[in-house]
Amino acid sequence: MENSLLYSSNKLFLFLNGKIEDILTPWIINIDFQKEIITIKKKNWYLIGVNEYIHAFRLIKRIEIKQHIFGADIEIRSMGNTSKICCIKKINAEEIKLALIDYNQGNKGGFIIC
């Protein structure tokens, strides 16, 4: 398994799905399996700075993928946190899903309180 995954929204898919206001401010998701951190970045509306959301995770509770004609949205729920990224490629959403499922399967031996 890779140490981290990095994907971003596809600008063409944002346009084709009617999210025209987000073309200049696409989402970027970075999942670091070593540090157990999910980072979502999105440029702010002033196009000067970046809004960054960092979530720690040990156990993924739910992965929801909403497929569109062009691209997919993915929502990751982990221990009280929800991370969402819109309009990524469907294959990237599947890669994220499979990597997180593999990560969860490897952490069965740990002691986790839900």
C-alpha positions in Angstrom: 0.0 0.0 0.0 1.2 3.5 -0.7 2.0 5.9 2.1 -0.3 8.6 0.8 -2.9 9.4 -1.9 -3.3 12.8 -3.5 -6.2 13.6 -5.9 -8.0 16.7 -6.9 -11.3 17.7 -8.5 -11.4 17.6 -12.3 -12.2 21.1 -13.7 -14.0 19.7 -16.7 -16.2 17.5 -14.5 -17.0 20.5 -12.3 -18.2 22.4 -15.3 -20.2 19.4 -16.8 -21.9 18.8 -13.4 -23.0 22.4 -13.0 -20.5 23.4 -10.3 -19.2 26.3 -12.3 -18.5 28.5 -9.2 -16.0 25.8 -8.1 -13.9 25.7 -11.3 -11.4 28.2 -9.9 -11.5 26.6 -6.4 -11.3 22.9 -6.9 -10.9 20.4 -4.0 -7.7 18.6 -3.2 -7.6 15.5 -1.0 -4.5 14.0 0.5 -4.7 10.8 2.6 -1.6 10.1 4.6 -1.6 6.5 6.0 1.6 6.9 8.0 0.3 9.9 10.0 -3.4 8.8 9.8 -4.5 12.2 8.5 -7.0 13.2 5.8 -6.3 16.7 4.4 -8.9 18.5 2.3 -7.8 21.8 0.6 -9.9 24.3 -1.3 -9.0 27.8 -2.4 -11.1 30.4 -0.8 -13.5 32.7 -2.8 -11.0 35.6 -2.8 -8.5 33.3 -4.6 -5.7 34.5 -2.3 -5.6 31.9 0.4 -6.5 28.2 0.9 -9.0 26.7 3.3 -7.5 23.5 4.8 -9.4 20.9 6.8 -7.3 18.2 8.5 -8.9 15.1 10.1 -7.2 12.4 12.0 -8.5 8.9 11.4 -7.9 5.5 12.8 -11.1 3.8 11.8 -13.2 4.5 8.7 -16.9 4.1 9.5 -18.4 4.9 6.1 -17.4 5.6 2.6 -20.1 7.0 0.3 -19.5 7.5 -3.4 -22.1 9.3 -5.5 -21.4 8.7 -9.2 -22.5 11.2 -11.8 -22.4 10.9 -15.5 -19.1 12.7 -15.4 -17.0 12.0 -12.2 -18.0 11.2 -8.7 -18.3 12.7 -5.2 -16.8 10.9 -2.3 -17.7 11.3 1.4 -15.5 9.7 4.1 -16.9 9.3 7.6 -14.4 8.5 10.4 -14.7 8.7 14.2 -16.8 11.9 14.3 -15.3 13.6 11.2 -16.7 13.8 7.7 -14.5 14.6 4.7 -16.1 15.4 1.3 -14.6 16.1 -2.1 -16.6 16.7 -5.3 -16.1 15.8 -9.0 -13.1 13.6 -8.9 -12.6 10.8 -11.5 -14.6 7.7 -10.8 -11.4 5.5 -10.9 -9.8 7.8 -8.3 -12.8 7.5 -6.0 -12.6 3.7 -6.3 -8.8 3.8 -5.5 -9.5 5.9 -2.4 -12.3 3.4 -1.3 -10.1 0.3 -1.8 -7.1 1.9 -0.1 -9.2 2.9 3.0 -10.8 -0.6 3.1 -7.4 -2.2 3.0 -6.2 0.2 5.7 -9.1 -0.7 7.9 -8.6 -4.4 7.4 -5.0 -4.1 8.5 -6.0 -2.3 11.8 -8.3 -5.0 13.2 -5.8 -6.1 15.8 -5.6 -2.6 17.4 -7.8 -1.5 20.4 -10.3 1.0 19.1 -13.2 2.4 21.2 -16.2 3.5 19.2 
